[in-house]
Amino acid sequence: MKRHFAEVGLPTSPSDISGPLPGLDPIMELIAQDKKVKRGMLTFILVRAIGSAVIETGVEEHEVRVFLNEKLARR
C-alpha cells in the first residue's frame, strides 16, 4: 500500500507533507466524528497484508494521542 501511495504521489509519512501539520486536537476531533465510534470509544480497521485486516474496537483516545505524538514528533 505504501508503494502504491508513493507511486500516485501521495504522502506515505508525516515527513512527506510540506508545510505545517495540523495540531493534534484538530486531528482527534476529526477521528472522533468517524461513524465507527461507539460510546466514545474508537474503532480502527487495520490492514496486516493484502486481503488481511483486523477490526480493533475499544481503542482509547489516549492511546491514539500517544501514537500520533510520537509519529508527528519524528517529522
N, CA, C and O atoms as a MOPAC input file, in Angstrom:
PM7 MOZYME 1SCF
protein

 N      0.82200 1    -1.17700 1     0.00000 1
 C      0.00000 1     0.00000 1     0.00000 1
 C      0.87600 1     1.25500 1     0.00000 1
 O      0.60800 1     2.22100 1    -0.71400 1
 N      1.92200 1     1.21400 1     0.81300 1
 C      2.81800 1     2.36000 1     0.88500 1
 C      3.45000 1     2.63800 1    -0.47000 1
 O      3.55600 1     3.79400 1    -0.88100 1
 N      3.87200 1     1.58200 1    -1.17100 1
 C      4.47300 1     1.75200 1    -2.50300 1
 C      3.45800 1     2.35200 1    -3.47400 1
 O      3.79800 1     3.22300 1    -4.27500 1
 N      2.21700 1     1.88800 1    -3.40000 1
 C      1.17600 1     2.41700 1    -4.28700 1
 C      0.93900 1     3.89300 1    -4.00500 1
 O      0.86100 1     4.69100 1    -4.94000 1
 N      0.82400 1     4.27200 1    -2.73800 1
 C      0.63500 1     5.68600 1    -2.39900 1
 C      1.76800 1     6.53300 1    -2.97900 1
 O      1.52100 1     7.59100 1    -3.55700 1
 N      3.00600 1     6.06800 1    -2.82700 1
 C      4.15400 1     6.80800 1    -3.34900 1
 C      4.08600 1     6.92000 1    -4.86700 1
 O      4.39500 1     7.97000 1    -5.43000 1
 N      3.68300 1     5.83900 1    -5.53000 1
 C      3.60500 1     5.84200 1    -6.99500 1
 C      2.57700 1     6.84100 1    -7.52700 1
 O      2.75600 1     7.39800 1    -8.61000 1
 N      1.50500 1     7.06800 1    -6.77100 1
 C      0.48100 1     8.01300 1    -7.23400 1
 C      0.67300 1     9.40900 1    -6.64100 1
 O     -0.17800 1    10.28500 1    -6.80000 1
 N      1.81900 1     9.60700 1    -5.94500 1
 C      2.15500 1    10.94200 1    -5.46400 1
 C      1.55200 1    11.32800 1    -4.13500 1
 O      1.52200 1    12.51100 1    -3.79700 1
 N      1.06900 1    10.35800 1    -3.36700 1
 C      0.52000 1    10.65800 1    -2.05300 1
 C      1.59200 1    10.48900 1    -0.98300 1
 O      2.50300 1     9.67700 1    -1.14400 1
 N      1.49200 1    11.24800 1     0.11100 1
 C      2.48800 1    11.10300 1     1.17100 1
 C      2.35800 1     9.74300 1     1.85900 1
 O      1.26000 1     9.20100 1     1.98800 1
 N      3.48200 1     9.21000 1     2.29200 1
 C      3.47500 1     7.92500 1     2.98500 1
 C      3.96500 1     8.04500 1     4.42800 1
 O      3.98100 1     7.06100 1     5.16700 1
 N      4.36000 1     9.24500 1     4.82000 1
 C      4.75000 1     9.50200 1     6.20800 1
 C      4.59100 1    10.99000 1     6.47900 1
 O      4.54900 1    11.78300 1     5.53900 1
 N      4.50100 1    11.38700 1     7.75500 1
 C      4.35800 1    12.81800 1     8.06400 1
 C      5.46600 1    13.67200 1     7.46300 1
 O      5.22400 1    14.82900 1     7.12100 1
 N      6.67900 1    13.13000 1     7.32400 1
 C      7.79100 1    13.92300 1     6.77400 1
 C      7.59500 1    14.23600 1     5.29600 1
 O      8.26100 1    15.12300 1     4.76100 1
 N      6.69200 1    13.52200 1     4.62800 1
 C      6.40900 1    13.77600 1     3.21300 1
 C      5.45500 1    14.95600 1     3.00200 1
 O      5.25600 1    15.39500 1     1.86900 1
 N      4.87600 1    15.46100 1     4.06600 1
 C      3.89100 1    16.53700 1     3.96200 1
 C      4.60800 1    17.85800 1     4.13300 1
 O      5.26800 1    18.09300 1     5.14500 1
 N      4.47500 1    18.72400 1     3.13400 1
 C      5.13300 1    20.02800 1     3.22800 1
 C      4.25100 1    20.98400 1     4.02300 1
 O      3.02900 1    20.83900 1     4.06900 1
 N      4.88600 1    21.94200 1     4.63300 1
 C      4.15200 1    22.92600 1     5.40300 1
 C      3.82400 1    22.40400 1     6.78700 1
 O      4.16200 1    21.27200 1     7.13300 1
 N      3.15500 1    23.24600 1     7.58500 1
 C      2.85300 1    22.83600 1     8.95900 1
 C      1.74900 1    21.77500 1     9.00700 1
 O      0.78100 1    21.82800 1     8.24800 1
 N      1.91500 1    20.82900 1     9.89800 1
 C      0.86200 1    19.84200 1    10.12900 1
 C     -0.15300 1    20.43300 1    11.09100 1
 O      0.19200 1    21.28000 1    11.91600 1
 N     -1.40800 1    19.99300 1    10.99300 1
 C     -2.38300 1    20.48300 1    11.96500 1
 C     -2.01400 1    19.97100 1    13.35300 1
 O     -1.34200 1    18.94900 1    13.49000 1
 N     -2.45500 1    20.68000 1    14.36700 1
 C     -2.20100 1    20.22000 1    15.72900 1
 C     -2.93100 1    18.91300 1    16.00100 1
 O     -3.76000 1    18.46900 1    15.20700 1
 N     -2.61600 1    18.32200 1    17.10900 1
 C     -3.21100 1    17.03800 1    17.46700 1
 C     -4.70700 1    17.16600 1    17.75200 1
 O     -5.47400 1    16.26800 1    17.40300 1
 N     -5.13300 1    18.24800 1    18.37100 1
 C     -6.56100 1    18.40300 1    18.70300 1
 C     -7.45500 1    18.38500 1    17.46600 1
 O     -8.46700 1    17.68500 1    17.47600 1
 N     -7.13000 1    19.12400 1    16.39600 1
 C     -7.98800 1    19.03800 1    15.20300 1
 C     -8.03000 1    17.63700 1    14.59200 1
 O     -9.06700 1    17.21100 1    14.08300 1
 N     -6.90300 1    16.92300 1    14.64300 1
 C     -6.87800 1    15.55900 1    14.11900 1
 C     -7.78900 1    14.66800 1    14.95100 1
 O     -8.56300 1    13.88000 1    14.40600 1
 N     -7.69700 1    14.79500 1    16.27900 1
 C     -8.52900 1    13.97300 1    17.16200 1
 C    -10.01500 1    14.30900 1    17.01200 1
 O    -10.86300 1    13.42200 1    17.11200 1
 N    -10.32900 1    15.57100 1    16.77600 1
 C    -11.72800 1    15.96200 1    16.54400 1
 C    -12.27800 1    15.27500 1    15.29700 1
 O    -13.42200 1    14.81900 1    15.29400 1
 N    -11.47700 1    15.20000 1    14.24400 1
 C    -11.91700 1    14.52400 1    13.02300 1
 C    -12.07500 1    13.02100 1    13.24600 1
 O    -13.04400 1    12.42200 1    12.77700 1
 N    -11.13200 1    12.41400 1    13.95500 1
 C    -11.22400 1    10.98700 1    14.24300 1
 C    -12.48300 1    10.69000 1    15.05700 1
 O    -13.14500 1     9.67800 1    14.82500 1
 N    -12.81600 1    11.56000 1    16.00200 1
 C    -13.98200 1    11.35200 1    16.86900 1
 C    -15.29400 1    11.41200 1    16.09200 1
 O    -16.31500 1    10.92500 1    16.57800 1
 N    -15.28800 1    11.99400 1    14.90800 1
 C    -16.50000 1    12.08900 1    14.09000 1
 C    -16.73200 1    10.85200 1    13.23300 1
 O    -17.75200 1    10.74900 1    12.55100 1
 N    -15.79500 1     9.91800 1    13.26400 1
 C    -15.90200 1     8.72000 1    12.43300 1
 C    -17.14700 1     7.92600 1    12.80900 1
 O    -17.50600 1     7.84400 1    13.98400 1
 N    -17.79900 1     7.34500 1    11.81600 1
 C    -19.04600 1     6.60500 1    12.04900 1
 C    -18.84400 1     5.34000 1    12.87900 1
 O    -19.81300 1     4.78100 1    13.39300 1
 N    -17.60900 1     4.88400 1    13.01500 1
 C    -17.34600 1     3.66700 1    13.77900 1
 C    -17.16100 1     3.92400 1    15.27400 1
 O    -17.00000 1     2.97000 1    16.03500 1
 N    -17.18100 1     5.17800 1    15.71400 1
 C    -17.03700 1     5.49700 1    17.13400 1
 C    -18.30600 1     5.05500 1    17.85500 1
 O    -19.41700 1     5.41300 1    17.46500 1
 N    -18.12100 1     4.27700 1    18.90600 1
 C    -19.25000 1     3.79000 1    19.70500 1
 C    -19.02400 1     4.17300 1    21.15800 1
 O    -18.03500 1     3.77400 1    21.77200 1
 N    -19.95700 1     4.95400 1    21.70300 1
 C    -19.88400 1     5.38400 1    23.11000 1
 C    -18.53500 1     6.01600 1    23.44800 1
 O    -17.98800 1     5.79600 1    24.52900 1
 N    -18.01400 1     6.79200 1    22.52100 1
 C    -16.75700 1     7.49600 1    22.74500 1
 C    -15.50900 1     6.66300 1    22.54000 1
 O    -14.39900 1     7.18200 1    22.65200 1
 N    -15.66700 1     5.37700 1    22.24100 1
 C    -14.50800 1     4.51400 1    22.00900 1
 C    -14.25900 1     4.40000 1    20.50900 1
 O    -15.19800 1     4.26900 1    19.72400 1
 N    -13.00600 1     4.45200 1    20.12300 1
 C    -12.63300 1     4.43800 1    18.71800 1
 C    -12.50300 1     3.02400 1    18.18500 1
 O    -12.16600 1     2.09500 1    18.91900 1
 N    -12.77400 1     2.87600 1    16.90200 1
 C    -12.59900 1     1.60600 1    16.20400 1
 C    -11.72300 1     1.86300 1    14.98900 1
 O    -11.92900 1     2.82800 1    14.25300 1
 N    -10.75100 1     0.99500 1    14.78800 1
 C     -9.86700 1     1.11400 1    13.63500 1
 C     -9.89100 1    -0.17900 1    12.83800 1
 O     -9.92100 1    -1.27000 1    13.40900 1
 N     -9.87800 1    -0.05500 1    11.52200 1
 C     -9.70600 1    -1.18800 1    10.62100 1
 C     -8.23500 1    -1.16000 1    10.21600 1
 O     -7.79700 1    -0.22500 1     9.54500 1
 N     -7.47900 1    -2.16200 1    10.61100 1
 C     -6.04400 1    -2.18800 1    10.38500 1
 C     -5.70400 1    -3.27800 1     9.38000 1
 O     -6.15100 1    -4.41700 1     9.50900 1
 N     -4.91100 1    -2.91900 1     8.38100 1
 C     -4.52400 1    -3.86200 1     7.34100 1
 C     -3.20800 1    -4.52000 1     7.73800 1
 O     -2.21900 1    -3.84100 1     8.01500 1
 N     -3.20800 1    -5.85000 1     7.76200 1
 C     -1.98300 1    -6.59900 1     8.06800 1
 C     -1.23000 1    -6.94600 1     6.79400 1
 O      0.00000 1    -6.92300 1     6.76400 1
 N     -1.97300 1    -7.26500 1     5.74600 1
 C     -1.41400 1    -7.61400 1     4.44600 1
 C     -2.55400 1    -7.52400 1     3.44600 1
 O     -3.70200 1    -7.31700 1     3.83800 1
 N     -2.26100 1    -7.67500 1     2.17900 1
 C     -3.30600 1    -7.64900 1     1.16500 1
 C     -4.31300 1    -8.74700 1     1.48200 1
 O     -3.95500 1    -9.91800 1     1.60100 1
 N     -5.56500 1    -8.35600 1     1.61600 1
 C     -6.62500 1    -9.30900 1     1.90900 1
 C     -6.72600 1    -9.71600 1     3.36600 1
 O     -7.52000 1   -10.59400 1     3.70300 1
 N     -5.94400 1    -9.10500 1     4.23400 1
 C     -5.95400 1    -9.46300 1     5.65300 1
 C     -6.06300 1    -8.20300 1     6.50100 1
 O     -5.14000 1    -7.39000 1     6.55900 1
 N     -7.20900 1    -8.06000 1     7.15500 1
 C     -7.43200 1    -6.89300 1     8.00100 1
 C     -8.00200 1    -7.34500 1     9.33800 1
 O     -8.55400 1    -8.43800 1     9.46200 1
 N     -7.85700 1    -6.49100 1    10.31900 1
 C     -8.39200 1    -6.77300 1    11.64500 1
 C     -9.15700 1    -5.53700 1    12.10900 1
 O     -8.75900 1    -4.40400 1    11.83700 1
 N    -10.25100 1    -5.77400 1    12.80700 1
 C    -11.02700 1    -4.67700 1    13.38700 1
 C    -10.63900 1    -4.56700 1    14.85300 1
 O    -10.81500 1    -5.51100 1    15.62300 1
 N    -10.11200 1    -3.41500 1    15.23100 1
 C     -9.69700 1    -3.17400 1    16.61000 1
 C    -10.70900 1    -2.22100 1    17.23700 1
 O    -10.75200 1    -1.04000 1    16.89200 1
 N    -11.51600 1    -2.72900 1    18.15000 1
 C    -12.54800 1    -1.92000 1    18.80300 1
 C    -12.09100 1    -1.49100 1    20.18900 1
 O    -11.15800 1    -2.06200 1    20.75400 1
 N    -12.75100 1    -0.49500 1    20.72100 1
 C    -12.47200 1    -0.05500 1    22.08600 1
 C    -11.12900 1     0.60500 1    22.27000 1
 O    -10.55100 1     0.53700 1    23.35500 1
 N    -10.61800 1     1.24300 1    21.23200 1
 C     -9.32500 1     1.93400 1    21.32000 1
 C     -9.54100 1     3.25000 1    22.06500 1
 O    -10.41000 1     4.04500 1    21.70700 1
 N     -8.75700 1     3.46200 1    23.08400 1
 C     -8.89800 1     4.67800 1    23.87900 1
 C     -8.21100 1     5.85600 1    23.19400 1
 O     -7.16600 1     5.70600 1    22.56000 1
 N     -8.82300 1     7.03000 1    23.33900 1
 C     -8.28700 1     8.25300 1    22.72500 1
 C     -6.85100 1     8.49400 1    23.17500 1
 O     -6.01900 1     8.92200 1    22.37400 1
 N     -6.55200 1     8.23000 1    24.42100 1
 C     -5.20100 1     8.45700 1    24.94600 1
 C     -4.16400 1     7.65500 1    24.15200 1
 O     -3.08500 1     8.16700 1    23.85400 1
 N     -4.47900 1     6.41300 1    23.81200 1
 C     -3.54500 1     5.58300 1    23.04700 1
 C     -3.25800 1     6.20000 1    21.68300 1
 O     -2.11800 1     6.19400 1    21.21900 1
 N     -4.29200 1     6.72800 1    21.04600 1
 C     -4.13200 1     7.34100 1    19.72700 1
 C     -3.30100 1     8.61800 1    19.84700 1
 O     -2.43500 1     8.87800 1    19.01100 1
 N     -3.55900 1     9.40300 1    20.87200 1
 C     -2.79100 1    10.63300 1    21.08300 1
 C     -1.30100 1    10.32800 1    21.27800 1
 O     -0.44800 1    11.00300 1    20.70200 1
 N     -0.99600 1     9.32400 1    22.08100 1
 C      0.40800 1     8.95600 1    22.31500 1
 C      1.05500 1     8.53400 1    21.00300 1
 O      2.16100 1     8.97200 1    20.68500 1
 N      0.36700 1     7.68100 1    20.23600 1
 C      0.89500 1     7.21500 1    18.95000 1
 C      1.13600 1     8.38900 1    17.99600 1
 O      2.21100 1     8.50100 1    17.40700 1
 N      0.14000 1     9.25800 1    17.84500 1
 C      0.26900 1    10.38600 1    16.91000 1
 C      1.35100 1    11.37000 1    17.35900 1
 O      2.09100 1    11.90000 1    16.53100 1
 N      1.44100 1    11.61400 1    18.66300 1
 C      2.50200 1    12.49900 1    19.16400 1
 C      3.87400 1    11.96900 1    18.78100 1
 O      4.74900 1    12.72700 1    18.36300 1
 N      4.05400 1    10.66600 1    18.92700 1
 C      5.34100 1    10.05100 1    18.56900 1
 C      5.60600 1    10.17600 1    17.08500 1
 O      6.70800 1    10.55300 1    16.68700 1
 N      4.62300 1     9.86700 1    16.25800 1
 C      4.80600 1     9.90900 1    14.80400 1
 C      5.01900 1    11.33600 1    14.30300 1
 O      5.86500 1    11.57100 1    13.44100 1
 N      4.25900 1    12.28100 1    14.83700 1
 C      4.38800 1    13.67500 1    14.38700 1
 C      5.70200 1    14.28800 1    14.86100 1
 O      6.25600 1    15.15800 1    14.18900 1
 N      6.20200 1    13.84700 1    16.00200 1
 C      7.47100 1    14.37900 1    16.52000 1
 C      8.64800 1    13.97200 1    15.64000 1
 O      9.65500 1    14.67800 1    15.59200 1
 N      8.53400 1    12.86300 1    14.95500 1
 C      9.62800 1    12.38000 1    14.08400 1
 C      9.74600 1    13.19600 1    12.81500 1
 O     10.75800 1    13.11700 1    12.11800 1
 N      8.75200 1    13.96000 1    12.51300 1
 C      8.75900 1    14.74500 1    11.28000 1
 C      9.84000 1    15.73900 1    11.37600 1
 O     10.04300 1    16.52200 1    10.44800 1

